[in-house]
Amino acid sequence: MSDASKGLSLYNTLTRTKDDFVPIDPLNVRMYVCGPTVYDFAHIGNARPVIVFDVLFRLLRHLYGESHVTYVRNITDVDDKINARALRDFGAEISSGRLSLNEAIRRVTERTADQYHKDVATLGCLEPTVEPRATEFVAPRTDGKADMITLIERLIAGGHAYVAAGEVLFDTASMPDYGQLSKRNLERAAGRRPRRRRRPQEEPRRLRAVETVLAGGARLGQPVGQGPAGLAHRVLGDVGRLSRRGLRHPWRRP
């Protein structure tokens, strides 16, 4: 057992074993957890990761010291479901011009995020160290820190993502070890034939069912939505992270 692990072992989804947790920097232990998409009130399933990672956060603080642990839990406040809820709740105001879609979206996200915080407090969970909103990290920032658009542009430039029918998709074929976490074969999971090369004159299409949308094309009158690609990098730096994504669903199809 490594001294840096302090006796803590965590289940490793990649190896399917319990491994000693050895932080990259024992004086700066960092944990990123994907938080709520605030289009509706939380349900009991949303409480599970909050409680699980609250326990881990407390344990890490106990082992490494409160001032040496950073817990980041983002709020996803850009999503098609949020747009739909804003149109449902404020459609008349939007149609009459009394309210813009962005203003309606802000009302939906502020209300549901506020209720989420009240629910989490009722559960007795600690607040995260940092709680960034996705909308604050979409476009390039004046502080020069990572943002979603720049990260996605880097993926495209490196041949790991491509534009198809108004969307940007991660090209799973460009990552040889993609699928190792789930231990599933890409072609079998997709239920598709192996990817063929697109002829230059063809319209770009989404060719793999398992490829992940990084940036969706905007529908008429709606803001363009990017995923929370830049939040962990922006707040924690360019490092690996503990994530709740592999906790129960290591294989997530879009």
Secondary structure, 3 states (H helix, E strand, C coil): CCHHHCCCEEEECCCCEEEECCCCCCCCEEEEECCCECCCCCCHHHHHHHHHHHHHHHHHHHHHCHHHEEEEECEECCCHHHHHHHHHHHHHHHHHCCCCHHHHHHHHHHHHHHHHHHHHHHCCCCCCCECCEHHHHCCCCCCCCCCHHHHHHHHHHCCCEEEECCEEEECHHHCCCCCCCCCCCHHHHHCCCCCCCCCCCCCCCCCCCCCCEEECCCCCCCCCCECCCCHHHHHHCCCCCCCCHHHHCCCCCC
